[in-house]
Amino acid sequence: MSMKKNPTGAGAILALTILGGTILGGLMGQPSIGLLTGTAVGIVIALLLWLREREK
């Protein structure tokens, strides 16, 4: 019987980076750029987590 590990989810990380980017961008007067930057950072982190899980 093989033991399967539960994969790591990245949804919370993605949501937090989007919110954080929007807040930081809003403080700098550019909320839409902050939103896009937060989304890009979250996607990169999610992809890195996916790649790490795929190797196991």
C-alpha positions as CSV (number, residue, x, y, z in Angstrom):
1,M,0.0,0.0,0.0
2,S,1.5,3.3,-1.1
3,M,1.3,6.3,1.2
4,K,0.3,9.5,-0.7
5,K,1.1,12.8,0.9
6,N,-1.3,15.7,0.8
7,P,-0.2,18.4,-1.6
8,T,0.6,21.9,-0.3
9,G,-2.0,24.4,-1.3
10,A,-1.0,27.9,-2.5
11,G,-4.4,29.6,-2.6
12,A,-3.9,31.4,0.7
13,I,-0.4,32.6,-0.4
14,L,-1.7,33.8,-3.7
15,A,-4.6,35.7,-2.0
16,L,-2.3,37.3,0.6
17,T,0.3,38.4,-2.1
18,I,-2.5,40.0,-4.1
19,L,-3.9,41.8,-1.1
20,G,-0.5,42.9,0.1
21,G,0.5,44.2,-3.3
22,T,-2.7,46.1,-3.6
23,I,-2.3,47.7,-0.2
24,L,1.3,48.6,-0.8
25,G,0.5,49.9,-4.2
26,G,-2.3,52.0,-2.7
27,L,0.0,53.5,-0.2
28,M,2.3,54.5,-3.1
29,G,-0.5,55.9,-5.2
30,Q,-0.6,53.0,-7.7
31,P,-3.0,50.3,-6.5
32,S,-3.4,48.7,-9.9
33,I,0.4,48.2,-10.3
34,G,0.5,46.8,-6.8
35,L,-2.3,44.4,-7.7
36,L,-0.5,43.2,-10.8
37,T,2.8,42.9,-8.9
38,G,1.2,41.0,-6.0
39,T,-0.5,38.6,-8.5
40,A,2.8,38.0,-10.3
41,V,4.6,37.3,-7.1
42,G,1.9,35.0,-5.9
43,I,1.9,33.0,-9.2
44,V,5.7,32.6,-9.0
45,I,5.4,31.3,-5.4
46,A,2.5,29.0,-6.4
47,L,4.5,27.6,-9.3
48,L,7.6,27.0,-7.1
49,L,5.5,25.1,-4.6
50,W,3.9,23.1,-7.4
51,L,7.4,22.2,-8.8
52,R,8.6,21.2,-5.3
53,E,5.6,18.9,-4.8
54,R,6.0,17.4,-8.2
55,E,9.5,16.3,-7.5
56,K,8.5,14.3,-4.4
